[in-house]
Amino acid sequence: MADEMVLRAQKFVNQVYGSKIGMTVTEDGRTGWNTMYALTRALQYELAITSLSNTFGPTTLSTLQSKYPKLNASTVPSGDFCRIIQSGLYCKGYDGGGIDGVYSDRVASSIASLKADMGVGSAFSGSSLEPKVFKGLLNMDAYVTVNGGSDSIRGIQQWMNGRYVNRQDFYIIPCDGHHSRDVAKSLLFAIQYELGMADGTANGVFGPGTQAGLKNHTVAVGTTGTWALLFTAAMILNKRSVPFGNFTGDVQTGVKVFQSFAQLPVSGVGDFQTWASLLVSYGDQARVGEACDGITKITPARAQALKNAGYKYIGRYLYNPSTTSLPEKEIQPGELDTIKQYGLRCFPIYQTYARSVDYYSTAQAVTDCMTAAYKAEEHGFKSGSRIYFAVDYDAVDEEVTSFVLPYFGSIRAQMNRMGSPFRIGIYGPRNVCSRVSDAGYADASFVSDMSSGFSGNLGYTLPANWAFDQIVTKSIGSGDGAIEIDNNIASGRDLGQSDFDAPPAQKLDIGFSLSYWEALAQEATDYMKSIGRGEGANNIYTRRECLETIISLDDVITSTARRYRMRKSLIQTTAFWEFCHYGKEDVNVDGGVALYYTGVLPDWAKDIPGIERAQDSSTGVGQIKGRTGILAWNNSIRSGLVDGTLLDPDDVRPDPDADRYKMWVQLLEDNAFNVRTVAHAHIWAADGKAGDVEETPIDRPSLNYSDSYIYEILRRYQGPVEPAFSDAKLRMPLYAIFEKYNLLIREA
């Protein structure tokens, strides 16, 4: 909402200083950084600083300190100088006393209120404006709680401001009730000051001197004073519900919970490792983790070295798009067997070039999801393994909102579309991991805490769902066993994989190449025309339209075929054949099913006369009945091929919650689910079609099925009586057409 006094401030800075400071601001009555930059430049101009900057930096501060260490009604040098102060007050939400150039009692009262809100009222008593307060006035920091800020955190912020504001390198931090990188760095300054570091030595960095000092400042029940305050502040900033003050029994309880969460020794004491984990993302880098990741092949010698060093979980990359750099980055042939042989476990990571914001698009996410799933299958990771998709750069919060979240939302949607063959994890800074996970797009985080300076790490807490915490790069082993790794702490949330599928004896199918589309369309539709199937008076779609639908589902069909190691031609043939036979009578019966279970006709069936209630119908692309869908999926669930809830195929209550209707609706409305069900129907048919007209079990569909087996699977899909047998014979040439092009593509 526009503010009249902010608008007047903008008009003032434009009219008086616009031509002098090299910028003007939009006159919209809304406080923003450009307005604060302009006021900062105006102040620099008044201070006779020749090189103007948007930053209220050391030159501005020192010049102000030397000329006007206390600004008040007696010392403010000019009306315009005072108007800069008044404009800043209005932009901060305080009364500026009108922009009249007078340091009035109203201005003085607002300055006193500002300092009280900052927590520096005692350090800077009275109503004068000191240089560090002026610096805090001309930025976008808030000094009252905003956006649900915590009163406890605000109290900590005010306490640090009041206690340390007179130290050389400590500047007034926000008092908005939110943790941030500035607050985190200021806490390190505070600790360094209490350790006795001089101005100019204290630097807000968790370096050797700070670490050595903290090792001599263990806190425990009974500790009082400043060190107890600093420790409880660190706990609260890490979202731990403890009181700010003395180290009490309640604090001890909170410390134990935090130590357990962070996989630290649970002592209830604020020892060095606990201090470190509270203060910097990587914590104590001397900790020995149980997990690691790297870009080097795990040979037998390296596997033994890792095992000897206490490592259990090895992170390895699924894919390396480069043919020249990092030749061992991608999992190498035989490597997973070595990991298994030495009793280690592996978790897969997917990263190509994900090191800048321009990589993250929804289209890229679809490609990455499919590539990651395909490579995981090729390497032998079992269905249900978790793949960690990487955000390996310092993504600021706005980029997370605009790019990273949509990217992971697209990964989630694509993985769902493909039947969720793999679980989704995220690798990245704390803020990125937390936001993606909170959005429901990832269920575990691999945290790049080694990059402590990332804006997404500093000032953020360890994600609630962290699985691996990357804290330092180190080398272990010697000779042939020497290997450089990133040392990771493991939470136990993800144990990786200890067993892997054998590499396929033949190449798995890959995505369809549109360069073959016209040839396939011509051959497939010509064949269907030659046998008189499709495009009859009763049909709804042309043969080409039916084929377009099948190819639009190629990502789903390919993923499903790869997952169960069958030829995608088997799914394509069945789905295309059935969809070419979808006719007006099917719509009529579909409407009857909806009427039976819901009591009303759907909109698409309201104009069809004579619809009668029906409990089931063959529906969707693959023309599958609800009962058949339940039997097929139940078979796969019982076989351990998929996770899911068993449904009752005979639940035909006239109720939308009936199991058969729920399955039927999904088959009707979700084409991706329907073609996945085609594959499960083929598996169920091979297993003997339990629950239906049972047949002798045969081998499940595979990559090297003979023609006689292909014929039998196609026949069983349609049933045990004619025209199933004669139609299966007609489907065989269609299978050969699909397989012709699939073979060309996978062998290219």
N, C-alpha and C positions, 0 to 999 in steps of 0.2 A: 504494500500500500504506500502511495506517495505521501511524503510529509512536507508540509508547507515550509518549515524552517530549514529542512535539508535542501529543498529547492532554492531557498534564498541563499544558502551557503554555496551552492553550486554556481548560482548567478554571480555571487561576489567573487569567487575565485576565478571565474572566466573573465569577468569585466576588468578586474584589477590586475590579474597576473597572467591571463591567457597568453598574451603576446610576449611575456617576459620569461615564462618557464617552459615554453616549447610544447604545451599541450593544453587542451580544453577538455571539459567533461560534459557528458550528456546531462542536460537539465531535466531530470525526470522525478526529482524528489525522493530518490531511493539511494540509500547509502551503499557504496560499493568500493572496491579497491581503487578504481580510477579516481574517485573523489578524494580518497585518502592520499593517493600518490600526488595529486595536484596540491593538496594542502601541505604535504611534506616538501614539495618543490618550492611552494610559496614561502615556507619557513626558511628554507635554505637561501632563497633570494634575499630575504630580510636579514639573514645572518652574513650576507656578502660572500657566500660560498659560490665560487664561479662555475664549478662543475656540478650541475644539478643532477639529481638521481631520484628514482622512485623510492630508494631505500633510506630509511632513517638509520644510517650507519655510524661508524666511529667518528668520522669527521663532523657530521651534524651534531652528534652528542657532545663531543669534546668542545666544539665551538660554542655550543649553547651553554655548556658548563662554565667556560671561561668568561663569557660575556654576561650571562643571566642565570646564575646558579639558583635564584629564587625569583620567579615572576609573580608579581602581584600588582595592586593598584599603583604602588609607588615606583615600581621598576619596569613595568611594561613600556617598551620604548616608543610605540606609536599606535595610532588607532587601528591601522591595518594589521599590525602584529597582533593586537588584541582580537581583531575579527577572525584571525586564523584560529585562535584559541576557542572563541565562541562557536565558530563553524564546526570545529572538532567535537565540542561538547554536544551540539545538536545531532551530529552524525552518530555519536555514541548513545544518544537517547537521554541526554541530560539537558537541563535548562541552560541555555547560553546567555540569558538575559537580553535577548535581542541582539542582532548583529550590528551593534552601534559603536563599536570600538571603545567601550568603557568597561574596565575591570570592576564591575559593580559588586554589591553585596550578593546579588543573585549568582553571578559568576563565581565569586569566592565560595559561596555555599555549595555550588555544584562541584567545584574542584575538591572541596573537603569530602563530599559524598563519594566522588570518584575514588579518592585515595582510601576511604574506608572500605569501599567495595573491593578494591585491589588488595586490601590487607596491609597497607603501608601507612595507615593513619598515625601509628606510633612512631615509626621510623622517620616519617616526614610530617611532623605535626603542623597544625594550622591550615590555612587556606591558600598558601602560595603554591605555585606550580613548579616542581622540580624537573630537571631535564629527563630523568628516567620515566617520570610520570607523563611528561609531554610525549615521549616516545610511545608509551602505551596508549596515549590518547589518539595518536594518528595511525592506528592500524585497525584491523577488523576483529580483534580479540574482544570477547565479552567478559564482563566482570560481575555478572549475575548469572544464575543458572538459566540455561536455555535448552530447549529440545529435550526435556526430561533429564537434565543433568542431576548428578548426585550431590546432595548437601555435604556428605562426608568428603567427597573429592574436592568440592569447593573449599571446605575448611582447610584441607591440606594445601591447596594452592595458595590461599590467603596466608597461611602460616609460613610457608616457604618465602613468599614475597616479603612479608614483614621481617623475617629473621635475616634474610640474605641480600636484600635489595641494595645495601650499601657496599657489597663486595663488587670489585671492579667488573667482572664478567658475568654477573648475574643480572638479568633483565626481568622486568615484571612479566609474569606469565598470565595466561587467561585464568579467570576464576569462574568458569562456566559450568563446572561440575563434570567435565569430560576429560578423560586421559588423552594424551596426545604426545607426539614426538618431543615438543618443547617441554612439556611437563616431565617426561622421562629424562631428558637431558638435564633439566634443572635439578631433579632429584640426585643425579650423579654429582652435579656441582655441590649440592648441599652436603653430601657424604664426604666429598673431598675437602670441603672447608672444615668439617668436623674432625677429619683426620689430620688437620693442621697444615694443609697445603696452602701456600701463599698465593696471592693474586698473581696471575700470569703463569703459575704452575698448574693450578686447577684448570681443567679444560673440558670437563663433562664427558670424558672418554673413559671407558672401563679398562684402563691400562694396567701395567704391572704394579705401579705404586698403589693404585686404588685396590687392586686385588690383595696385595700384601697387607695393606691396612685393614681390610675387612676380615682377613683371617685372624686378626687379633681382636675382633669385636663381635664375638658370638653373643647372641642375646637369648635369654630364656626366661621362664617364669620368675618374676621378681625384679627383672630389669626395668628401671624407670629412667626418666629424663629424655634427653635429646635422641640417644640411640634407640630407645624404645619407640619414640615418635617416628623416627626415620624408617624403622623396620615395619611398624604397623601401617605407615603411609604406603610403603611398597606393597604390602599385602592388599590394602584397599584398592590401589591402582591396578592390581591384578585380579580384581573382582572377587576378593575374598571378604566375606562378611565378618569383620573383626572390628572392635572399637579402636579409634585413633587415640593412642595414649600409651599407658603402661603395658608391659608384657604380662598379661593375666592368664588364668586358666583357659578363658575363652579364646584368647589368642593362640595358646598352645594347641587347642583343638583344631582351630583353623589351619595352623601350620601343618599339622599331621595330614589333614585332608589335602592341602596343597602339595605336600611332598609325595603323597600317594599318587595324586593326579599326574605330577611331573616325573614320576618314576625316580624319585630321590629316596635315599634311606629315610625311613619314617622314624624320626626321633622327637618331633615336637619342639626342636631347638632351632633357633635361627643361626645355623652354622654357615660357613663360607659357601657351600654348594647351594644352599637355599637362598642366601643373599644374591648369588650370581644369577640363579634362575628367575628371581624377581626383578632384577635390574636390567639384564640384557637378554636378547632372544636366544643366543647360543649358550648362555649359562656358563658353567665350568667346563671348559673345553678339554680338561684332563679326564672327564668321565669316559669310561669304556662302554661303548654301546654294544648291543647284540645284533644290530643291523648295519648294513652298509650298502652303498651303491657305487657304481663306477662304469667306466667306458672300456674296461679291459677284460678280455676273455678269461673265464675261470677255468684254468687248466687243473689237472690233478695236483700239481705242486702248490698252486695258489689256493686251491680248495683246502688243502691240508693246513696251509699257513693261516687261512681265515679261521678254520675250525680251532686251531691251536690258540688263536688270539681271542677266542670266545664268541665269534660271530655265528649267528644262526640263520639270519634272513638276508638274502642278497638281492638287491635291486638291479635289474638289467633292462636294457632298452630293446623294445620290440622292433625298431626300424631305424635305419640310417639312410636317408635319401641320397647322401653323397657316396660316390664310388671311389673317392680319392682320400678324403679326410677321415680321421678316426676310424680306421678299418675294422677295429674290433668293438666299436660301439654297439652294433646290433648283436644280439645273441647269435653265437656261432654254432655250426653243426656239431652235435655231440655234447655241447656245453651243459645243457640241462641234465643229461645223463650223468655227467660228472658231478654236478651239484647234488643230484639225488644220491649218487653212490657214496658221497662223503657225509651224508646225513644232514645236508643243508637244505634250505628252502628258498624259493625265488619268488619275488613279486615283480610284475612287469610295469615298465614306465614307457609312456609314449611321448616323444618330443621330436620335432623336426627343426623348425626355425623360429620357435615361439619366444622371441626375445625382444619384441617391440609391439606396440599397440596395433599397428596396421595389419598384423597377422590375424587378429581375432575378428572373424566374421561368421555369420551363421552358415554361409556356404562352405567355408573352410572347415567348420565343425562337422558337417555331414561327411566330407571327405576324410577327415581325421578319424571319425568314429568308425567308418567302414574299413579304413586301412588298418587301424589298430586292432579291430576285431579279426580281420583276415590274417594279419601277421601273428596274432596270439594263437589262432587256430593252427597255422602252419608250424609254429614253434612247439605246439603240443600243450598249451595251457588249456585246462579243462573248463567247460562251461561253468560260469559262476565265479571264476577268478576275477579279481579286482584289478583294473588297469588305471594307473595314475597318469592323467593328462596334465601336461606341464604349462605353467605360467612362469617362465624363467626370466622375469625382468621386474623392475620396480614399478608396478602398476599403481598409479595414484587412485584415490577413491572414485573420482569422476570417470576414469577409464574403466574401472571395475563395473560401474553402473552401465555405461554406454556400450561397452565392447565385450568384456570378459563374461558378464552374466548372460547376455544373449548367446554368446558362443557356447557356454556350458548348457544353457537351456536347449540349444539345438542338438548338442551331443546327447543329452538326456532323451529328447524326442526321437532322435534317430535310433538310439539303442533300444528304446521301447518299440519302435516300429519294426525292428529286426527281431523282436521277441526277447530282448534283454539277455543275449548270450553271455554278457560279461557285466560285472558291477563297475561302477564309475567312482574313481577316486580323483583327488586333485593334488598336484604338486605346486607349491608356490608360497609366497609370503603369508604371514598370519591373517591379515585382513582379507586377502583374496580367498584363502581357504575357508575362513569363517563365513564370508558372505555367500560364496558359491554353495557351501554346505547348508547354510540357513535357508537358502532358496530351494533346497531339496534336489539339487543337481548332482551332488556327490555325497557319499556316505562315509568317507574317511579322508583324512588329510595327511599328506607327506609334506612337512613344513620346511621351507628353505630358511631355517633360522640362522644358518651360517652367515647370511647376508644381513648382519645386524643393523646396518645403516639404511636399509630399505625403508621407505616411508610406510610400507605396509607391514613392517615388523616393529619398528620403534614406536612404542606407545600402544601396542596392541597385545592382547593376551594370547596364550597358546590356545588354538581352537579346541573346542570341547571334544571333537571326534578325531583328535590327532592319533595317527598310527605310527608314524616315523618322524623323528625330530633330527634334522640334519645340522650338526653343530661344528664340524671341523674336517678339513682334509688332512689325511695322514698316510704314511707309508708303513706297511708291515711286511714281514717275511724277508727272506734273503735269497740270493741266487735265483734259481728258476721259480721260486715261490714268492719273489718280491712283487708287490702290487700296491699301487696308489688307490685309495678309496676315500669316499666321504663317510665319516663315522657318524652313525645315526643311533639315537636312543629309540628303543622300541617300546610301545605302550602295551602290546599284546592284543590290540584291536585287530590287527591283520597278521596272520601267521604265514602268509605266502602260500606257495604250493610245494608239496614234497613229492608229488607224483605227476607224471606228464603222459599225455597220449603219444603213442609212437608216431613218427612222421608218416604222412600218407604214402602209400606205395606208388600212387599215381597223383598227378597234379590235380589240385582242387579247382573247381570252376572259379572264375573271376567275373567281374562286372561286364555287362554287355557293351560292346563298342557300337556306337550309333553309325559308324561307317558301314556296318553290315545291315542297317535297318531296311533299306529299300529291297535289297536282295532277299532277305528273310521274309519280308511282308509279301513280296510277289510270290515266292515259292510256297509259303504256308497258306495264303489265301487261295492260290490257284489249286492247291491240292484239295482244300475243303470244298471248293466249287466243283472239282472233278468228281467228288463222291456225293455231291448234292447235299452237303451239310452247311447250315447257316444261311442267312438272308432269305429265308422263306417268308411266306405271308404272315406267319405268326411271330417272327423274330423281331426283336427291338433294336438290336445293334448290328451294324455291318460287320463282316469278318475282320476288316482292317481295324475298325473301332475296338473290337474285342482284343485283337493282338496289341493294339496301342495300350490298352489297359494292362495287359500282362507285362509288357516291357516297362511300363511306368512303375511296376512293382518289382523290377529286377533287383534292386538293392535288397529287398526282403527275401526274394526267392533265392538269390545267391547266398546270402548269409545263412538262411535255413539249410540249404543244401550242404554248405561247407560245415555247418555245425554238426549235422548228422551223417556227413560223409556219404552223401548220395549225389547222383547226377541231377543238376538243376533241370535238365531236359524232362525228367520224370514229373516234376511239379509243373513245368510250363505246358507240357502236353495235356495233362489232365485239366488244368485251369483253362487253357485256351479252348479245348474241346467242349468242356461244360459251358463256358460262357457263350460260345457260338450257338448253343441250344437254348439260351435263356429267352423265353418268349412271353407273350401276353398272358397266357394261362398261369405262368409262374407268378406274375404280378398279382393276379386274381387270388391265388392261393395264399401268397404272402400276406395280402390284406386280410384274409380270413384268419390267419394265425394271430395277427395283431388284434383283430376283433375278439377272438376267443379269450386271450389273456388280459386285455385291457378294457374290453367293453366298448371301445370306440375305434372307428376306422382312422388310419393315418391320412394325412392330407393327400398323399400321392395315390390313395385308393378310393377317395370319396366319389369320384366320377365313374367308377366301375360298377355296372349293375350286377345284381345277383350274387354278391359275395357271400359265401357261407363260412361259418366258423370252422376252423381246423386247428388241430393240436400241433401240427408240424408241417414243414414243407422243405424241399430242397431250395436253398437260397444262396445268394451272393455269387461271386465269381466262380467258385468251385462247385456250386449247386450242392451244398451240404446240408443235411437235416440237423436240427438241434440235437436229436438223440445220437446221431452219428458223431457229431462234434464232441459230445460229452464222452462217449465211449472211447474215441480216439485219444482225447486229452487225458482221460483217466488212465488209459493204458500207458501213456508216456510218463505220467506222474508216478504210477506204481513202479515203473521200470527205472526211475531215477533220472530220466532224460531231462525233465523239467521240474521246477518247483511249482506248487499250486495246490488248490483245494479241490478235493474230489467232489463231483456233482452227481446228483441222482438223475439218471436218464429217464426214469419213470415218474418224475415229479412234474405232473401236467395239471396241477391245480389251476383253475382259471384266475390267475393272479400274476401280476407283473413280476413278483418275486419268485415265481416258479423256476426251478433250475433249468428246465428245458427251454423256457422262454428267454432266460438271461443268455444262454448260449446262442440261441437262434438270433436274437437281436444283434449280438456281436458279430455273428457270421454275416448278417445282412448289411450292417452299417460300416464295418471295418474291413476293407479289402485286404489290408496287410495281414490281419488276423486270419482271414479266410484262406489266403494262400499258404500261410504257415500251417493251418489245419489240414490242408491237402497233404502236406508232408507227414503229419502225424497220422492221418488216415492211412497213408501207404504203410507206415511202420506197424500200425494196428492190424492192417490186413495181412502183413507178413507174419505177425505174431499169432494169427489165427482168428482174429475178429471176435474176441471174447465178448459175450453179451449180445451178440447178434447171431446170424446163421453161421455157426463156427466152421472154420476150414482148417486143414492141416497146416501147422506152422511151417514156414520156410525161412531161409535166411533173410534178414532185413536188407532193405535196399543198400547197395554199396557202389563203389566207384567202378567196379568191373563186373557188373551184372551182365549175364548172358541175355541174348534176345528172348529166350524162352522164359527167363525170370522176369524180364521187363514186361512181356506179354501177360504173365500171370498177375503181376502187381496191377497193371492197368485193368485187367479183367476184374479182379477182386474189388477194385474201387467202385465198380458199377453194380456188382452183385453176382450171385451164383446161378442165375438163369438168363436166358436170352432176353434182350439183345446184347447182354454183357460180353458174350464170347465173340460174336460177329463184330461188335463195335470195337473190341480190343484189337482185333486184326486190322481194322481200319485206322486205329490210332498208331499202330507201329510205324507206318511211313511218316506220320506226323512227328513222332519221336525222333526218327532219323533226320528229319529236316532241322529240328531244334539242335540236335546233337552235332550236326555238321558244322553249324556256326559256332556253337559253344566250344567245340574242339579247336577250330581255327583260332579263336580268341585266347584260349588258355595255353595253346602251344606257341603263340606268337612270340 
